[in-house]
Amino acid sequence: MGNHDIGIAFDIAFEVLGDDLIDLLTKEQLLAKLDLVGNQFRGGDAAFGECLYPSDGRPISKALLKVFGDELMDYRSDFTTEEWEKYEEDWWDKVRIPFEKRYDFW
């Protein structure tokens, strides 16, 4: 398995759920769904490409933001350069790193 396969598995799983269901599910319910996928790949070499960036509008990004991004400002397509840099830094610190640590990805 290539390291991008893990990212693809998450992307597909949450694409199947779709935005409407992700909006309806609680944080706890979404975390359970993340665990269903993530526990299959625990400790793996995971690469996600662009599917984890909120600017792409992927359902996996939306789910991760809902689960891990409590204090993160809402993404806007009209961010200034400074706002985007701050958002990207916060995304990594508050969403991406905790997500990867939860499943011991490297």
KEDO-564495 format. One record per residue: x, y, z of N, C-alpha, C, CB in turn. Coordinates in pm, whole numbers, padded with zeros to 5 digits, always signed. Each point is the difference from the previous one (the first is absolute). Glycine has a CB too. Layout:
N
XYZXYZXYZXYZ...
//
This chain:
106
+00085-00117+00000-00085+00117+00000+00089+00123+00000-00186-00123+00122+00155+00217-00208+00072+00126-00003-00053+00094+00106+00044-00030-00244+00036+00127+00281-00042+00090+00107-00120+00087-00038+00236+00002+00079-00259+00019-00207-00118+00078-00040-00129-00082+00012+00146+00130-00156-00135-00261+00166-00119-00084+00014-00078+00032+00128+00118-00179-00129-00048+00215+00233-00067+00034+00126-00083+00127-00020+00186-00108+00136-00128+00208-00197-00072+00123-00028-00120-00024-00090+00211+00125+00027-00193-00209-00127-00108-00032-00092-00114-00072+00074+00165-00016-00190-00131-00073+00282-00103-00072+00077-00085+00097+00082+00150-00201+00011-00085+00295+00057-00075+00101+00076-00085+00086-00093+00181+00003+00174-00121+00039-00283-00071+00087-00094-00126-00068-00054+00218+00109-00062-00205-00234+00021-00114-00073-00054-00106-00025+00107+00152-00109-00167-00109+00067+00285-00096-00029+00108-00086+00121+00033+00160-00168+00092-00099+00285-00088-00077+00118+00036-00072+00061-00119+00163+00041+00182-00116-00068-00302-00075+00038-00119-00132-00077-00004+00216+00049-00125-00212-00174+00166-00121-00083+00004-00099+00057+00102+00133-00204-00068-00082+00249+00182-00091+00061+00099-00063+00127-00056+00139-00095+00186-00060+00177-00249-00049+00123-00061-00017+00113+00100-00113-00139-00168+00107+00258+00114-00009+00121+00082-00125+00005+00087+00128+00116-00176-00242-00157+00122-00125+00010+00076+00003-00087+00125-00121+00047-00213+00170-00169+00200+00006-00088+00116+00107+00048+00099-00077-00193-00142+00187+00240+00090+00105+00053+00089-00055+00116+00082+00178-00071-00164-00260+00155+00102-00062+00111+00073-00091-00050+00112+00012+00139-00208-00079-00251+00186-00096-00052+00098+00066-00077+00115-00165-00012-00184+00279-00049+00157+00067-00082+00102+00066+00087+00106+00038-00179-00171-00036+00128+00294+00068+00069+00109+00151-00024-00012-00203-00025+00151+00279+00100-00074+00144-00021+00005+00033-00144+00036+00033+00240+00065-00103-00292+00034+00026-00136+00047-00031-00102-00109-00052+00073+00235-00056-00053-00306-00036-00091-00109+00102+00006-00114-00242+00026+00061+00289+00093-00092+00101+00014-00105+00133-00062+00044-00112+00209-00079+00146-00192+00205+00123-00060+00051-00007-00152-00010+00033+00196+00155-00149-00253-00127-00017-00145-00014+00020-00042-00146-00161+00000+00194+00113+00080-00288+00020-00030-00142+00148+00013-00038-00234+00082-00051+00300+00020+00102+00144+00014-00024+00075-00120+00054-00021+00250+00010-00019-00295+00109+00066-00116+00061-00019-00127-00082-00034+00105+00223-00083-00121-00284-00024-00118-00084+00103-00009-00112-00244+00013+00052+00278+00100-00109+00100+00000-00107+00140+00002+00060-00160+00119-00153+00185-00026+00244+00134+00021+00053+00060-00119+00072-00062+00233+00019-00021-00308+00053+00054-00114+00074+00048-00112-00093-00155+00057+00186+00107-00058-00309+00046-00098-00098+00144+00027-00045-00237-00028-00077+00281+00153+00094+00130+00041-00051+00092+00053+00110-00109+00053-00216+00073-00079+00341+00076+00054+00114+00149-00026-00017-00199-00035+00149+00276+00141-00128+00146-00010-00007+00056+00003-00141-00012-00127+00207-00074+00154-00305+00044-00002-00139+00065+00128-00045-00181-00157-00043+00248+00147-00069+00059+00115-00068-00109+00059-00087+00237-00100+00001-00301+00206+00048-00116+00056-00067+00034+00129-00073-00146-00104+00174+00102+00112-00296+00012+00123-00079-00140+00035-00050+00242-00053-00071-00276+00179+00083-00136+00042-00031-00012+00093-00119-00048-00029+00236+00157+00071-00292-00009+00093-00111-00079+00122+00041+00016-00188-00163-00101+00234+00077-00077+00121+00026-00136-00027+00064+00116+00103-00191-00154-00230+00209-00137-00028+00043-00030+00046+00142+00003-00193-00152+00098+00229+00228-00026+00044+00137-00007+00151+00015+00112-00204+00075-00096+00277-00182-00008+00145+00011-00143+00049-00017+00234+00017-00086-00281+00066+00176-00138+00047-00007-00030+00078-00127-00002+00006+00246+00103+00051-00307-00023+00078-00122-00048-00088-00116+00175+00162+00075-00151-00293-00065-00045-00093-00104-00146-00041+00019+00233-00082-00021-00289+00108+00137-00140-00030+00025-00034-00148+00006-00049+00212-00110+00148-00297+00138-00023-00144+00006-00074-00034+00130+00208-00043-00138-00297-00057+00136-00070-00041+00121+00094-00040+00114-00186-00074-00146+00300+00013+00115+00093-00037+00108+00050+00124+00073+00069-00205-00129-00042+00311+00055+00044+00125+00064-00109+00057+00089+00148+00047-00195-00269-00052+00147-00115+00049+00077-00016-00080+00129-00113+00073-00213+00127-00205+00204-00012-00086+00119+00113+00029+00099-00111-00178-00140+00233+00190+00090+00113+00027+00089-00014+00135+00068+00145-00140-00146-00193+00238+00073-00020+00132+00059-00105-00008+00111+00061+00109-00218-00166-00184+00195-00106-00013+00101+00050-00074+00123-00172+00001-00183+00257-00101+00165+00049-00080+00113+00113+00071+00075-00065-00207-00125+00162+00260+00054+00121+00052+00064+00010+00152+00001+00110-00208-00069-00186+00277-00012+00022+00143-00021-00090+00093+00076+00078-00065-00216-00111+00033+00340-00092+00082+00079+00035+00149-00001-00038-00197+00142+00164+00227-00125+00040+00139+00016+00049+00062-00130+00059-00052+00235-00071-00019-00343+00049+00049-00128-00104+00090-00066+00141-00207-00026-00096+00321-00025-00095+00087-00070-00049-00069-00126+00115+00205+00091-00228-00164-00140-00055-00058-00122+00087+00036-00119-00231+00012+00096+00252-00109-00183+00075+00024-00122-00082+00089-00094+00119-00222+00024-00050+00318-00087-00064+00085-00099+00089+00005-00124-00114+00139+00180+00054-00141-00294+00078+00004-00125+00062+00137-00025-00151-00176-00092+00105+00278+00165+00054+00134-00021+00100+00042+00108-00213+00057-00112+00278-00154+00178+00102+00034+00098+00108+00088-00061-00045-00216+00118+00094+00309-00039+00121+00071-00039+00117-00097+00016-00095+00227+00069+00209-00192-00119+00118-00086+00014+00029-00027+00147+00094+00093-00214-00103+00009+00297+00028-00016+00142-00103-00091+00068+00104+00227+00001-00231-00208-00037-00105-00085+00056+00020-00146-00042-00159+00196-00001+00195-00219-00126+00022-00135-00049+00118-00065+00073-00093+00065-00224+00202+00009+00242+00116-00056+00069-00035-00037+00144+00152+00138-00145-00227-00054+00213-00044-00030+00137-00093-00121+00000+00022+00244+00063-00114-00249-00157-00093-00111-00008+00075-00131-00025-00179+00155-00085+00271-00154-00008+00076-00121-00032+00080-00049+00121+00014+00076-00240+00047+00018+00312+00075-00037+00121-00094-00060+00105+00167+00185-00047-00281-00121+00069-00098-00052+00096-00055-00136-00044-00060+00236+00062+00036-00252-00193-00050-00127-00053+00096-00112+00035-00116+00121-00189+00244-00098+00166+00101-00102+00032+00004-00029+00150+00134+00073-00199-00129+00032+00280+00014-00017+00145-00124-00059+00066+00156+00191-00003-00274-00148-00039-00123-00037+00070-00076-00116-00064-00014+00234+00071+00039-00258-00200-00075-00105-00070+00092-00111-00049-00169+00171-00068+00261-00137-00019+00081-00103-00067+00087-00079+00098+00002+00144-00203+00071-00076+00289+00090-00070+00092-00078-00088+00098+00165+00189-00021-00271-00139+00086-00076-00089+00089-00061-00120-00073-00050+00199+00142+00002-00177-00265-00055-00110-00081+00108-00106-00025-00164+00160-00109+00280-00119+00063+00107-00095-00029+00051-00068+00125+00062+00138-00195-00055-00067+00306+00045-00059+00126-00099-00106+00051+00119+00215+00056-00247-00190-00076-00103-00094+00046+00022-00139-00058-00162+00190+00020+00211-00197-00142+00017-00129-00067+00149-00037-00018-00219+00039-00118+00305+00033+00186+00145-00026-00003+00054+00000-00143-00023-00134+00211-00032+00222-00296+00051+00010-00137+00136+00068+00003-00234+00010-00093+00315-00044-00003+00130+00065-00015+00024+00036-00143+00088-00123+00194
//
